[in-house]
């Protein structure tokens, strides 16, 4: 099982320290994605120990789709048929990777792939593999985002909502299927980089998708 994410959104990631964003980076066709092996993920409702091999780490929330059928060289109009389940995820990046992206460079795979670098929420099956056409609501609870809170450092934890269309997963399905046979269980992520969080400021985090489940889909505690 593999985990795929487009890389282009990460070049707009806000710095966790300085609040700045990098300029647009050109990526050659066929290279707009990152890949993780299944040894990198950890499931919801488990404590996540922040690694110690870098100065700090950030977390990027993401919409997650699980592939529900075998596919190769998938046409755009058929991409929606390949998602069998939906959930939320958090992608953990080190300071080194964040600074590499800020400089407009693609980070080395060894800097991205480490234990528990992907937190996966609980999966909600999609009936008949028909992904919803309307935008979903990712409700992020107990997040503390420096860029939002910098004018009032004593502000309480924020609960806020992000609208994201499930079709944001489709382009990565199409792109990765040109070189990989997508198999049942493979995972596609779409990162929400504008809501990246500094893990030094966050401990308990919950993500809900009300359109899919009345209870939180992802719950984790950073230690």
TAPE-V417512 format. One record per pair of residues at least 24 apart in sequence whose C-alpha atoms are under 10 Angstrom apart, sorted by sequence separation. I is the first residue (numbers start at 1). J is the second residue. D is the distance in whole Angstrom. If there is no record, write none. Layout:
i->[I & I]
j->[J & J]
d->[D & D]
This chain:
i->[7 & 8 & 9 & 63 & 64 & 65 & 92 & 93 & 137 & 138 & 139 & 166 & 199 & 6 & 7 & 8 & 62 & 63 & 64 & 91 & 92 & 93 & 136 & 137 & 138 & 6 & 7 & 8 & 62 & 63 & 64 & 90 & 91 & 92 & 136 & 137 & 138 & 164 & 5 & 6 & 7 & 61 & 62 & 63 & 90 & 91 & 92 & 135 & 136 & 137 & 5 & 6 & 7 & 61 & 62 & 90 & 91 & 135 & 136 & 137 & 164 & 4 & 5 & 6 & 60 & 61 & 62 & 89 & 90 & 91 & 134 & 135 & 136 & 4 & 5 & 59 & 60 & 61 & 89 & 90 & 134 & 135 & 136 & 162 & 3 & 4 & 5 & 59 & 60 & 61 & 88 & 89 & 90 & 134 & 135 & 3 & 4 & 58 & 59 & 60 & 88 & 89 & 133 & 134 & 135 & 2 & 3 & 4 & 58 & 59 & 60 & 87 & 88 & 89 & 132 & 133 & 134 & 135 & 162 & 2 & 3 & 58 & 59 & 87 & 88 & 132 & 133 & 1 & 2 & 3 & 57 & 58 & 59 & 86 & 87 & 88 & 131 & 132 & 1 & 2 & 57 & 58 & 86 & 87 & 131 & 1 & 2 & 3 & 56 & 57 & 58 & 85 & 86 & 87 & 1 & 2 & 3 & 56 & 57 & 85 & 86 & 87 & 54 & 55 & 56 & 57 & 58 & 84 & 85 & 86 & 16 & 54 & 55 & 56 & 57 & 58 & 84 & 85 & 86 & 16 & 51 & 53 & 54 & 55 & 57 & 84 & 85 & 16 & 50 & 52 & 53 & 54 & 56 & 83 & 84 & 85 & 15 & 16 & 51 & 53 & 54 & 83 & 84 & 44 & 50 & 84 & 85 & 44 & 83 & 84 & 85 & 86 & 157 & 43 & 83 & 84 & 85 & 86 & 161 & 163 & 13 & 42 & 81 & 82 & 83 & 84 & 147 & 148 & 159 & 160 & 161 & 162 & 41 & 81 & 82 & 83 & 147 & 159 & 161 & 41 & 80 & 81 & 82 & 145 & 146 & 147 & 10 & 41 & 80 & 81 & 88 & 145 & 146 & 147 & 80 & 87 & 144 & 145 & 146 & 79 & 80 & 143 & 144 & 145 & 146 & 80 & 143 & 144 & 145 & 143 & 144 & 145 & 140 & 143 & 144 & 146 & 62 & 64 & 143 & 144 & 145 & 5 & 61 & 62 & 63 & 64 & 66 & 68 & 144 & 145 & 59 & 60 & 61 & 62 & 63 & 65 & 66 & 68 & 143 & 144 & 5 & 59 & 64 & 65 & 66 & 143 & 144 & 4 & 59 & 65 & 66 & 68 & 69 & 142 & 143 & 3 & 4 & 65 & 68 & 142 & 143 & 144 & 3 & 67 & 142 & 143 & 3 & 51 & 141 & 142 & 143 & 51 & 141 & 142 & 143 & 50 & 51 & 140 & 141 & 142 & 1 & 49 & 50 & 51 & 65 & 140 & 141 & 48 & 49 & 50 & 120 & 139 & 140 & 141 & 48 & 139 & 140 & 48 & 138 & 139 & 140 & 137 & 138 & 139 & 48 & 137 & 138 & 139 & 34 & 40 & 41 & 137 & 138 & 34 & 36 & 40 & 41 & 42 & 43 & 46 & 63 & 136 & 137 & 138 & 35 & 39 & 40 & 41 & 42 & 45 & 63 & 136 & 137 & 34 & 38 & 39 & 40 & 41 & 42 & 43 & 44 & 45 & 63 & 136 & 137 & 141 & 25 & 36 & 37 & 39 & 40 & 41 & 42 & 43 & 44 & 45 & 62 & 135 & 136 & 140 & 35 & 36 & 37 & 38 & 39 & 40 & 41 & 42 & 43 & 44 & 45 & 61 & 134 & 139 & 25 & 26 & 27 & 34 & 35 & 36 & 38 & 39 & 40 & 41 & 42 & 43 & 44 & 139 & 140 & 141 & 16 & 22 & 23 & 25 & 27 & 34 & 39 & 40 & 41 & 42 & 43 & 61 & 132 & 138 & 15 & 21 & 22 & 23 & 24 & 25 & 38 & 86 & 132 & 21 & 22 & 23 & 25 & 36 & 16 & 20 & 21 & 22 & 36 & 15 & 83 & 14 & 15 & 13 & 121 & 124 & 5 & 15 & 80 & 83 & 121 & 126 & 11 & 15 & 80 & 83 & 121 & 125 & 10 & 13 & 14 & 79 & 82 & 124 & 11 & 12 & 13 & 80 & 81 & 123 & 124 & 11 & 12 & 79 & 80 & 83 & 123 & 10 & 11 & 79 & 82 & 122 & 10 & 11 & 12 & 78 & 79 & 8 & 11 & 77 & 79 & 80 & 124 & 7 & 10 & 11 & 76 & 79 & 122 & 123 & 11 & 75 & 76 & 78 & 79 & 121 & 122 & 123 & 10 & 74 & 75 & 76 & 78 & 121 & 122 & 74 & 76 & 77 & 120 & 121 & 122 & 8 & 75 & 76 & 79 & 91 & 120 & 121 & 7 & 74 & 75 & 76 & 90 & 91 & 119 & 120 & 121 & 7 & 73 & 74 & 75 & 82 & 84 & 85 & 89 & 91 & 119 & 120 & 63 & 65 & 72 & 73 & 74 & 82 & 83 & 84 & 86 & 88 & 89 & 90 & 91 & 119 & 62 & 63 & 64 & 71 & 72 & 73 & 74 & 75 & 82 & 83 & 85 & 86 & 87 & 88 & 89 & 90 & 91 & 63 & 71 & 73 & 74 & 75 & 83 & 86 & 88 & 93 & 65 & 72 & 73 & 74 & 83 & 92 & 63 & 64 & 65 & 72 & 73 & 83 & 91 & 92 & 93 & 63 & 67 & 71 & 72 & 73 & 90 & 92 & 93 & 71 & 72 & 73 & 74 & 90 & 92 & 65 & 72 & 73 & 74 & 71 & 72 & 73 & 71 & 72 & 70 & 71 & 72 & 70 & 71 & 69 & 70 & 71 & 68 & 69 & 70 & 3 & 67 & 68 & 69 & 70 & 67 & 68 & 69 & 70 & 66 & 67 & 68 & 69 & 90 & 66 & 67 & 68 & 88 & 89 & 66 & 67 & 68 & 88 & 65 & 66 & 67 & 87 & 88 & 65 & 66 & 67 & 87 & 88 & 65 & 66 & 87 & 64 & 65 & 66 & 86 & 64 & 65 & 63 & 64 & 65 & 87 & 62 & 63 & 64 & 86 & 87 & 19 & 20 & 62 & 63 & 64 & 18 & 19 & 61 & 62 & 63 & 88 & 89 & 90 & 16 & 17 & 18 & 19 & 61 & 62 & 63 & 88 & 89 & 16 & 17 & 60 & 61 & 62 & 87 & 88 & 89 & 90 & 15 & 16 & 19 & 60 & 61 & 62 & 86 & 87 & 88 & 14 & 15 & 60 & 61 & 14 & 60 & 61 & 62 & 59 & 60 & 61 & 62 & 60 & 61 & 59 & 60 & 61 & 59 & 60 & 34 & 58 & 59 & 60 & 32 & 33 & 58 & 59 & 32 & 57 & 58 & 59 & 35 & 57 & 58 & 33 & 34 & 56 & 57 & 58 & 32 & 33 & 56 & 57 & 58 & 59 & 31 & 32 & 56 & 58 & 30 & 31 & 62 & 29 & 30 & 61 & 63 & 38 & 30 & 38 & 30 & 37 & 38 & 50 & 50 & 36 & 35 & 35 & 34 & 48 & 33 & 47 & 47 & 45 & 6 & 44 & 6 & 5 & 4 & 6 & 7 & 6 & 5 & 6 & 4 & 5 & 4 & 6 & 6 & 5 & 4 & 44 & 45 & 46 & 47 & 48 & 49 & 50 & 51 & 21 & 44 & 45 & 46 & 47 & 48 & 49 & 50 & 44 & 45 & 46 & 47 & 48 & 49 & 43 & 44 & 45 & 46 & 47 & 48 & 43 & 44 & 45 & 46 & 47 & 43 & 44 & 2 & 13 & 42 & 13 & 14 & 15 & 2 & 12 & 13 & 14 & 16 & 1 & 2 & 9 & 10 & 12 & 13 & 14 & 15 & 16 & 17 & 1 & 2 & 3 & 4 & 5 & 6 & 9 & 10 & 11 & 12 & 13 & 14 & 15 & 16 & 1 & 2 & 3 & 4 & 5 & 6 & 7 & 8 & 9 & 10 & 13 & 14 & 15 & 16 & 1 & 2 & 3 & 4 & 5 & 6 & 7 & 9 & 10 & 1 & 2 & 3 & 4 & 5 & 6 & 9 & 1 & 2 & 3 & 4 & 5 & 10]
j->[31 & 32 & 33 & 87 & 88 & 89 & 116 & 117 & 161 & 162 & 163 & 190 & 223 & 31 & 32 & 33 & 87 & 88 & 89 & 116 & 117 & 118 & 161 & 162 & 163 & 32 & 33 & 34 & 88 & 89 & 90 & 116 & 117 & 118 & 162 & 163 & 164 & 190 & 32 & 33 & 34 & 88 & 89 & 90 & 117 & 118 & 119 & 162 & 163 & 164 & 33 & 34 & 35 & 89 & 90 & 118 & 119 & 163 & 164 & 165 & 192 & 33 & 34 & 35 & 89 & 90 & 91 & 118 & 119 & 120 & 163 & 164 & 165 & 34 & 35 & 89 & 90 & 91 & 119 & 120 & 164 & 165 & 166 & 192 & 34 & 35 & 36 & 90 & 91 & 92 & 119 & 120 & 121 & 165 & 166 & 35 & 36 & 90 & 91 & 92 & 120 & 121 & 165 & 166 & 167 & 35 & 36 & 37 & 91 & 92 & 93 & 120 & 121 & 122 & 165 & 166 & 167 & 168 & 195 & 36 & 37 & 92 & 93 & 121 & 122 & 166 & 167 & 36 & 37 & 38 & 92 & 93 & 94 & 121 & 122 & 123 & 166 & 167 & 37 & 38 & 93 & 94 & 122 & 123 & 167 & 38 & 39 & 40 & 93 & 94 & 95 & 122 & 123 & 124 & 39 & 40 & 41 & 94 & 95 & 123 & 124 & 125 & 93 & 94 & 95 & 96 & 97 & 123 & 124 & 125 & 56 & 94 & 95 & 96 & 97 & 98 & 124 & 125 & 126 & 57 & 92 & 94 & 95 & 96 & 98 & 125 & 126 & 58 & 92 & 94 & 95 & 96 & 98 & 125 & 126 & 127 & 58 & 59 & 94 & 96 & 97 & 126 & 127 & 88 & 94 & 128 & 129 & 89 & 128 & 129 & 130 & 131 & 202 & 89 & 129 & 130 & 131 & 132 & 207 & 209 & 60 & 89 & 128 & 129 & 130 & 131 & 194 & 195 & 206 & 207 & 208 & 209 & 89 & 129 & 130 & 131 & 195 & 207 & 209 & 90 & 129 & 130 & 131 & 194 & 195 & 196 & 60 & 91 & 130 & 131 & 138 & 195 & 196 & 197 & 131 & 138 & 195 & 196 & 197 & 131 & 132 & 195 & 196 & 197 & 198 & 133 & 196 & 197 & 198 & 197 & 198 & 199 & 195 & 198 & 199 & 201 & 118 & 120 & 199 & 200 & 201 & 62 & 118 & 119 & 120 & 121 & 123 & 125 & 201 & 202 & 117 & 118 & 119 & 120 & 121 & 123 & 124 & 126 & 201 & 202 & 64 & 118 & 123 & 124 & 125 & 202 & 203 & 64 & 119 & 125 & 126 & 128 & 129 & 202 & 203 & 64 & 65 & 126 & 129 & 203 & 204 & 205 & 65 & 129 & 204 & 205 & 66 & 114 & 204 & 205 & 206 & 115 & 205 & 206 & 207 & 115 & 116 & 205 & 206 & 207 & 67 & 115 & 116 & 117 & 131 & 206 & 207 & 115 & 116 & 117 & 187 & 206 & 207 & 208 & 116 & 207 & 208 & 117 & 207 & 208 & 209 & 207 & 208 & 209 & 119 & 208 & 209 & 210 & 106 & 112 & 113 & 209 & 210 & 107 & 109 & 113 & 114 & 115 & 116 & 119 & 136 & 209 & 210 & 211 & 109 & 113 & 114 & 115 & 116 & 119 & 137 & 210 & 211 & 109 & 113 & 114 & 115 & 116 & 117 & 118 & 119 & 120 & 138 & 211 & 212 & 216 & 101 & 112 & 113 & 115 & 116 & 117 & 118 & 119 & 120 & 121 & 138 & 211 & 212 & 216 & 112 & 113 & 114 & 115 & 116 & 117 & 118 & 119 & 120 & 121 & 122 & 138 & 211 & 216 & 103 & 104 & 105 & 112 & 113 & 114 & 116 & 117 & 118 & 119 & 120 & 121 & 122 & 217 & 218 & 219 & 95 & 101 & 102 & 104 & 106 & 113 & 118 & 119 & 120 & 121 & 122 & 140 & 211 & 217 & 95 & 101 & 102 & 103 & 104 & 105 & 118 & 166 & 212 & 102 & 103 & 104 & 106 & 117 & 98 & 102 & 103 & 104 & 118 & 98 & 166 & 98 & 99 & 98 & 206 & 209 & 91 & 101 & 166 & 169 & 207 & 212 & 98 & 102 & 167 & 170 & 208 & 212 & 98 & 101 & 102 & 167 & 170 & 212 & 100 & 101 & 102 & 169 & 170 & 212 & 213 & 101 & 102 & 169 & 170 & 173 & 213 & 101 & 102 & 170 & 173 & 213 & 102 & 103 & 104 & 170 & 171 & 101 & 104 & 170 & 172 & 173 & 217 & 101 & 104 & 105 & 170 & 173 & 216 & 217 & 106 & 170 & 171 & 173 & 174 & 216 & 217 & 218 & 106 & 170 & 171 & 172 & 174 & 217 & 218 & 171 & 173 & 174 & 217 & 218 & 219 & 106 & 173 & 174 & 177 & 189 & 218 & 219 & 106 & 173 & 174 & 175 & 189 & 190 & 218 & 219 & 220 & 107 & 173 & 174 & 175 & 182 & 184 & 185 & 189 & 191 & 219 & 220 & 164 & 166 & 173 & 174 & 175 & 183 & 184 & 185 & 187 & 189 & 190 & 191 & 192 & 220 & 164 & 165 & 166 & 173 & 174 & 175 & 176 & 177 & 184 & 185 & 187 & 188 & 189 & 190 & 191 & 192 & 193 & 166 & 174 & 176 & 177 & 178 & 186 & 189 & 191 & 196 & 169 & 176 & 177 & 178 & 187 & 196 & 168 & 169 & 170 & 177 & 178 & 188 & 196 & 197 & 198 & 169 & 173 & 177 & 178 & 179 & 196 & 198 & 199 & 178 & 179 & 180 & 181 & 197 & 199 & 173 & 180 & 181 & 182 & 180 & 181 & 182 & 181 & 182 & 181 & 182 & 183 & 182 & 183 & 182 & 183 & 184 & 182 & 183 & 184 & 118 & 182 & 183 & 184 & 185 & 183 & 184 & 185 & 186 & 183 & 184 & 185 & 186 & 207 & 184 & 185 & 186 & 206 & 207 & 185 & 186 & 187 & 207 & 185 & 186 & 187 & 207 & 208 & 186 & 187 & 188 & 208 & 209 & 187 & 188 & 209 & 187 & 188 & 189 & 209 & 188 & 189 & 188 & 189 & 190 & 212 & 188 & 189 & 190 & 212 & 213 & 146 & 147 & 189 & 190 & 191 & 146 & 147 & 189 & 190 & 191 & 216 & 217 & 218 & 145 & 146 & 147 & 148 & 190 & 191 & 192 & 217 & 218 & 146 & 147 & 190 & 191 & 192 & 217 & 218 & 219 & 220 & 146 & 147 & 150 & 191 & 192 & 193 & 217 & 218 & 219 & 146 & 147 & 192 & 193 & 147 & 193 & 194 & 195 & 193 & 194 & 195 & 196 & 195 & 196 & 195 & 196 & 197 & 196 & 197 & 172 & 196 & 197 & 198 & 171 & 172 & 197 & 198 & 172 & 197 & 198 & 199 & 176 & 198 & 199 & 175 & 176 & 198 & 199 & 200 & 175 & 176 & 199 & 200 & 201 & 202 & 175 & 176 & 200 & 202 & 175 & 176 & 207 & 175 & 176 & 207 & 209 & 185 & 178 & 186 & 179 & 186 & 187 & 199 & 200 & 187 & 187 & 188 & 189 & 203 & 189 & 203 & 204 & 206 & 168 & 206 & 169 & 169 & 169 & 171 & 172 & 172 & 172 & 173 & 172 & 173 & 173 & 175 & 176 & 176 & 176 & 216 & 217 & 218 & 219 & 220 & 221 & 222 & 223 & 194 & 217 & 218 & 219 & 220 & 221 & 222 & 223 & 218 & 219 & 220 & 221 & 222 & 223 & 218 & 219 & 220 & 221 & 222 & 223 & 219 & 220 & 221 & 222 & 223 & 220 & 221 & 180 & 191 & 220 & 192 & 193 & 194 & 182 & 192 & 193 & 194 & 196 & 182 & 183 & 190 & 191 & 193 & 194 & 195 & 196 & 197 & 198 & 183 & 184 & 185 & 186 & 187 & 188 & 191 & 192 & 193 & 194 & 195 & 196 & 197 & 198 & 184 & 185 & 186 & 187 & 188 & 189 & 190 & 191 & 192 & 193 & 196 & 197 & 198 & 199 & 185 & 186 & 187 & 188 & 189 & 190 & 191 & 193 & 194 & 186 & 187 & 188 & 189 & 190 & 191 & 194 & 187 & 188 & 189 & 190 & 191 & 196]
d->[8 & 6 & 10 & 6 & 5 & 10 & 8 & 7 & 6 & 5 & 9 & 9 & 9 & 9 & 5 & 8 & 9 & 5 & 6 & 9 & 5 & 9 & 10 & 6 & 6 & 5 & 5 & 10 & 6 & 6 & 9 & 10 & 6 & 6 & 8 & 5 & 7 & 9 & 8 & 4 & 6 & 7 & 5 & 9 & 8 & 5 & 8 & 10 & 6 & 6 & 5 & 6 & 9 & 6 & 6 & 6 & 7 & 6 & 5 & 9 & 9 & 7 & 5 & 9 & 8 & 4 & 7 & 7 & 5 & 9 & 10 & 5 & 6 & 6 & 7 & 10 & 5 & 6 & 5 & 7 & 9 & 4 & 7 & 9 & 8 & 5 & 9 & 6 & 5 & 9 & 9 & 5 & 9 & 6 & 6 & 6 & 7 & 10 & 5 & 6 & 6 & 6 & 7 & 8 & 9 & 7 & 5 & 9 & 8 & 5 & 8 & 8 & 5 & 9 & 9 & 7 & 9 & 10 & 9 & 6 & 6 & 6 & 6 & 6 & 8 & 7 & 7 & 9 & 5 & 7 & 7 & 5 & 9 & 9 & 6 & 8 & 7 & 9 & 7 & 6 & 6 & 6 & 8 & 5 & 8 & 6 & 9 & 9 & 9 & 4 & 8 & 10 & 6 & 6 & 9 & 10 & 9 & 6 & 6 & 6 & 5 & 9 & 10 & 8 & 6 & 9 & 10 & 9 & 5 & 7 & 10 & 6 & 6 & 9 & 9 & 8 & 9 & 4 & 7 & 9 & 10 & 9 & 6 & 9 & 9 & 6 & 5 & 7 & 9 & 10 & 10 & 7 & 10 & 9 & 5 & 9 & 9 & 10 & 9 & 10 & 10 & 8 & 8 & 10 & 10 & 8 & 8 & 9 & 10 & 5 & 10 & 8 & 9 & 9 & 6 & 8 & 8 & 10 & 10 & 10 & 9 & 10 & 8 & 7 & 7 & 8 & 9 & 9 & 9 & 10 & 9 & 10 & 10 & 6 & 8 & 7 & 9 & 10 & 9 & 10 & 8 & 6 & 9 & 10 & 10 & 9 & 9 & 9 & 7 & 7 & 8 & 7 & 9 & 9 & 6 & 10 & 10 & 7 & 7 & 10 & 9 & 9 & 10 & 5 & 7 & 9 & 10 & 7 & 7 & 7 & 8 & 10 & 9 & 9 & 9 & 8 & 10 & 8 & 10 & 10 & 8 & 9 & 10 & 10 & 10 & 8 & 8 & 9 & 7 & 9 & 9 & 10 & 9 & 9 & 10 & 9 & 10 & 9 & 9 & 6 & 9 & 9 & 9 & 10 & 9 & 7 & 9 & 10 & 10 & 10 & 10 & 10 & 9 & 8 & 9 & 10 & 10 & 10 & 7 & 9 & 8 & 9 & 10 & 9 & 7 & 6 & 9 & 9 & 9 & 6 & 8 & 9 & 6 & 7 & 9 & 10 & 9 & 8 & 5 & 9 & 10 & 10 & 9 & 9 & 9 & 6 & 6 & 10 & 8 & 9 & 10 & 8 & 5 & 8 & 7 & 6 & 7 & 9 & 7 & 5 & 9 & 10 & 6 & 6 & 9 & 8 & 5 & 8 & 9 & 9 & 10 & 5 & 8 & 10 & 8 & 6 & 9 & 8 & 9 & 9 & 9 & 7 & 7 & 9 & 8 & 9 & 6 & 7 & 5 & 10 & 10 & 8 & 7 & 8 & 10 & 8 & 5 & 5 & 8 & 9 & 7 & 10 & 8 & 6 & 9 & 9 & 9 & 8 & 8 & 7 & 5 & 6 & 6 & 6 & 6 & 8 & 9 & 9 & 8 & 9 & 9 & 6 & 10 & 10 & 8 & 6 & 4 & 5 & 5 & 5 & 9 & 9 & 10 & 9 & 10 & 9 & 10 & 9 & 9 & 9 & 10 & 9 & 6 & 6 & 6 & 6 & 7 & 10 & 10 & 10 & 9 & 8 & 8 & 6 & 9 & 10 & 9 & 9 & 7 & 9 & 8 & 9 & 10 & 10 & 10 & 10 & 5 & 9 & 8 & 8 & 9 & 9 & 10 & 7 & 7 & 8 & 10 & 9 & 9 & 9 & 10 & 7 & 9 & 7 & 10 & 9 & 8 & 8 & 10 & 10 & 10 & 10 & 9 & 9 & 8 & 9 & 9 & 8 & 7 & 9 & 9 & 9 & 9 & 8 & 8 & 9 & 9 & 7 & 9 & 8 & 8 & 8 & 10 & 9 & 8 & 6 & 8 & 9 & 7 & 9 & 10 & 7 & 7 & 5 & 8 & 10 & 9 & 9 & 10 & 9 & 8 & 10 & 7 & 9 & 9 & 9 & 9 & 10 & 10 & 9 & 7 & 6 & 9 & 8 & 9 & 10 & 7 & 10 & 7 & 9 & 5 & 9 & 10 & 10 & 10 & 10 & 9 & 5 & 6 & 10 & 8 & 9 & 9 & 4 & 9 & 10 & 9 & 6 & 10 & 9 & 7 & 7 & 8 & 7 & 6 & 9 & 9 & 10 & 8 & 9 & 9 & 10 & 9 & 5 & 9 & 9 & 9 & 9 & 8 & 8 & 9 & 10 & 8 & 8 & 9 & 7 & 8 & 10 & 9 & 9 & 10 & 9 & 9 & 8 & 10 & 8 & 10 & 9 & 9 & 9 & 9 & 8 & 9 & 9 & 9 & 10 & 9 & 10 & 10 & 9 & 9 & 9 & 10 & 8 & 10 & 8 & 6 & 10 & 10 & 10 & 10 & 10 & 7 & 9 & 5 & 7 & 9 & 9 & 9 & 8 & 10 & 5 & 5 & 9 & 9 & 9 & 10 & 8 & 9 & 7 & 6 & 8 & 9 & 10 & 10 & 10 & 8 & 8 & 9 & 10 & 9 & 10 & 7 & 8 & 9 & 9 & 5 & 9 & 6 & 6 & 7 & 5 & 9 & 6 & 7 & 8 & 5 & 9 & 9 & 6 & 6 & 9 & 7 & 8 & 5 & 10 & 7 & 5 & 8 & 10 & 10 & 5 & 7 & 9 & 9 & 8 & 5 & 8 & 10 & 9 & 6 & 5 & 10 & 7 & 9 & 6 & 6 & 9 & 8 & 9 & 5 & 8 & 9 & 8 & 6 & 6 & 8 & 7 & 5 & 9 & 9 & 6 & 6 & 8 & 5 & 9 & 8 & 10 & 6 & 7 & 8 & 10 & 8 & 9 & 6 & 5 & 9 & 9 & 6 & 9 & 5 & 7 & 10 & 9 & 9 & 8 & 8 & 9 & 10 & 9 & 4 & 8 & 7 & 7 & 7 & 9 & 10 & 6 & 5 & 7 & 6 & 10 & 10 & 10 & 8 & 10 & 6 & 6 & 8 & 10 & 8 & 10 & 10 & 9 & 6 & 7 & 8 & 6 & 9 & 9 & 9 & 8 & 7 & 10 & 7 & 7 & 9 & 4 & 8 & 5 & 7 & 10 & 6 & 5 & 9 & 10 & 7 & 5 & 7 & 8 & 9 & 5 & 7 & 10 & 6 & 5 & 8 & 10 & 8 & 6 & 8 & 8 & 8 & 7 & 8 & 10 & 9 & 8 & 9 & 7 & 10 & 6 & 9 & 10 & 9 & 8 & 9 & 10 & 10 & 8 & 9 & 9 & 10 & 9 & 8 & 9 & 10 & 10 & 10 & 10 & 10 & 10 & 10 & 9 & 10 & 10 & 10 & 9 & 9 & 10 & 9 & 10 & 6 & 7 & 10 & 8 & 9 & 9 & 9 & 9 & 9 & 8 & 10 & 10 & 10 & 9 & 7 & 8 & 7 & 9 & 10 & 8 & 7 & 8 & 6 & 6 & 6 & 6 & 5 & 5 & 6 & 5 & 5 & 5 & 8 & 5 & 5 & 7 & 6 & 6 & 9 & 6 & 8 & 9 & 7 & 9 & 9 & 10 & 10 & 10 & 9 & 7 & 10 & 9 & 10 & 5 & 6 & 8 & 9 & 9 & 8 & 8 & 7 & 6 & 8 & 9 & 7 & 9 & 7 & 10 & 9 & 8 & 9 & 9 & 7 & 9 & 9 & 8 & 9 & 7 & 10 & 6 & 8 & 8 & 6 & 6 & 6 & 8 & 9 & 10 & 8 & 6 & 7 & 10 & 9 & 10 & 6 & 5 & 5 & 5 & 5 & 7 & 9 & 7 & 9 & 5 & 6 & 6 & 6 & 6 & 8 & 9 & 8 & 9 & 7 & 9 & 7 & 10]
